[in-house]
């Protein structure tokens, strides 16, 4: 049974990053508070997700609304900064096909 918050989040998320759905090796994983502790977010599992260390660093102290806005601003083509840089377009991540924002 997973015992640390990171292990529980990785398990609950099927081994994928919460934000980009990329397979998340444990050495590249970190715990992100959906609502940062600086904004009175708790340390319970309901407020914690596993995500890429890079994304966690980018999101920093952003509110959940700001984090979602970053993802939605990609207009359904969110690409994790951890993906290798290539000239070919990234393959879509299953389960992360976001519809364009309504106008």
C-alpha positions as a Markdown table, in Angstrom:
| # | Residue | x | y | z |
|---|---|---|---|---|
| 1 | Unk | 0.0 | 0.0 | 0.0 |
| 2 | Unk | 1.4 | 3.5 | -0.9 |
| 3 | Unk | 2.3 | 5.3 | 2.2 |
| 4 | Unk | 3.7 | 8.8 | 1.3 |
| 5 | Unk | 1.5 | 11.5 | -0.2 |
| 6 | Unk | 3.5 | 11.3 | -3.5 |
| 7 | Unk | 3.1 | 7.5 | -3.7 |
| 8 | Unk | -0.6 | 7.7 | -3.0 |
| 9 | Unk | -1.1 | 10.4 | -5.6 |
| 10 | Unk | 0.9 | 8.5 | -8.3 |
| 11 | Unk | -1.1 | 5.3 | -7.5 |
| 12 | Unk | -4.5 | 7.1 | -7.6 |
| 13 | Unk | -3.6 | 8.8 | -10.9 |
| 14 | Unk | -2.5 | 5.5 | -12.6 |
| 15 | Unk | 1.2 | 6.6 | -12.7 |
| 16 | Unk | 0.4 | 9.7 | -14.8 |
| 17 | Unk | 1.0 | 13.4 | -14.3 |
| 18 | Unk | -2.3 | 15.1 | -13.1 |
| 19 | Unk | -1.9 | 17.9 | -15.6 |
| 20 | Unk | -0.4 | 16.4 | -18.8 |
| 21 | Unk | -1.2 | 12.7 | -18.4 |
| 22 | Unk | 2.4 | 11.8 | -19.2 |
| 23 | Unk | 3.8 | 8.7 | -17.6 |
| 24 | Unk | 5.4 | 9.9 | -14.5 |
| 25 | Unk | 8.6 | 8.2 | -13.3 |
| 26 | Unk | 8.9 | 8.6 | -9.5 |
| 27 | Unk | 12.2 | 10.5 | -9.9 |
| 28 | Unk | 10.5 | 13.2 | -12.0 |
| 29 | Unk | 7.4 | 13.4 | -9.8 |
| 30 | Unk | 6.5 | 15.9 | -7.2 |
| 31 | Unk | 3.5 | 16.7 | -5.1 |
| 32 | Unk | 1.5 | 19.8 | -6.1 |
| 33 | Unk | -1.1 | 21.4 | -3.8 |
| 34 | Unk | -4.1 | 22.3 | -6.0 |
| 35 | Unk | -4.7 | 25.1 | -3.6 |
| 36 | Unk | -1.3 | 26.3 | -2.4 |
| 37 | Unk | -0.6 | 26.2 | 1.4 |
| 38 | Unk | 0.1 | 29.9 | 1.1 |
| 39 | Unk | -3.5 | 30.3 | 0.2 |
| 40 | Unk | -4.8 | 28.1 | 3.0 |
| 41 | Unk | -4.8 | 24.9 | 1.1 |
| 42 | Unk | -4.4 | 21.8 | 3.2 |
| 43 | Unk | -2.0 | 18.9 | 3.1 |
| 44 | Unk | -4.7 | 16.2 | 2.8 |
| 45 | Unk | -4.9 | 13.9 | -0.2 |
| 46 | Unk | -7.9 | 15.8 | -1.5 |
| 47 | Unk | -5.7 | 18.8 | -2.2 |
| 48 | Unk | -2.6 | 16.9 | -3.4 |
| 49 | Unk | -1.7 | 15.6 | -6.9 |
| 50 | Unk | 1.4 | 14.1 | -8.4 |
| 51 | Unk | 2.8 | 16.1 | -11.3 |
| 52 | Unk | 6.0 | 16.7 | -13.2 |
| 53 | Unk | 8.6 | 18.6 | -11.2 |
| 54 | Unk | 8.8 | 21.1 | -14.1 |
| 55 | Unk | 5.1 | 21.8 | -14.1 |
| 56 | Unk | 5.1 | 22.2 | -10.3 |
| 57 | Unk | 7.9 | 24.7 | -10.6 |
| 58 | Unk | 6.0 | 26.6 | -13.4 |
| 59 | Unk | 2.8 | 26.7 | -11.4 |
| 60 | Unk | 4.5 | 27.7 | -8.2 |
| 61 | Unk | 2.0 | 29.6 | -6.0 |
| 62 | Unk | -0.6 | 30.0 | -8.7 |
| 63 | Unk | -4.2 | 29.5 | -7.7 |
| 64 | Unk | -6.1 | 26.6 | -9.1 |
| 65 | Unk | -7.9 | 28.9 | -11.4 |
| 66 | Unk | -4.6 | 30.3 | -12.8 |
| 67 | Unk | -3.2 | 26.8 | -13.3 |
| 68 | Unk | -6.3 | 25.8 | -15.3 |
| 69 | Unk | -6.0 | 29.0 | -17.3 |
| 70 | Unk | -2.5 | 28.1 | -18.3 |
| 71 | Unk | -3.7 | 24.7 | -19.6 |
| 72 | Unk | -6.8 | 26.1 | -21.3 |
| 73 | Unk | -4.8 | 28.8 | -23.0 |
| 74 | Unk | -3.1 | 26.1 | -25.0 |
| 75 | Unk | -6.4 | 25.6 | -26.8 |
| 76 | Unk | -6.6 | 21.8 | -26.4 |
| 77 | Unk | -2.9 | 21.3 | -27.3 |
| 78 | Unk | -1.3 | 21.4 | -23.9 |
| 79 | Unk | 2.2 | 20.0 | -24.2 |
| 80 | Unk | 4.2 | 19.3 | -21.1 |
| 81 | Unk | 7.6 | 21.1 | -21.1 |
| 82 | Unk | 9.1 | 17.8 | -20.0 |
| 83 | Unk | 8.4 | 16.2 | -23.4 |
| 84 | Unk | 11.5 | 15.8 | -25.6 |
| 85 | Unk | 11.8 | 18.6 | -28.2 |
| 86 | Unk | 11.3 | 17.4 | -31.7 |
| 87 | Unk | 10.2 | 18.9 | -35.0 |
| 88 | Unk | 7.3 | 16.5 | -35.2 |
| 89 | Unk | 4.1 | 17.5 | -33.4 |
| 90 | Unk | 3.6 | 15.7 | -30.1 |
| 91 | Unk | 1.3 | 12.8 | -30.0 |
| 92 | Unk | -1.9 | 13.6 | -28.3 |
| 93 | Unk | -2.1 | 12.4 | -24.7 |
| 94 | Unk | -5.0 | 10.1 | -24.2 |
| 95 | Unk | -7.6 | 11.6 | -21.9 |
| 96 | Unk | -6.3 | 15.2 | -22.3 |
| 97 | Unk | -8.3 | 16.4 | -25.3 |
| 98 | Unk | -9.7 | 19.7 | -24.0 |
| 99 | Unk | -12.3 | 21.5 | -26.1 |
| 100 | Unk | -11.5 | 25.0 | -27.2 |
| 101 | Unk | -12.9 | 27.7 | -24.8 |
| 102 | Unk | -16.4 | 28.9 | -25.6 |
| 103 | Unk | -16.6 | 32.3 | -27.1 |
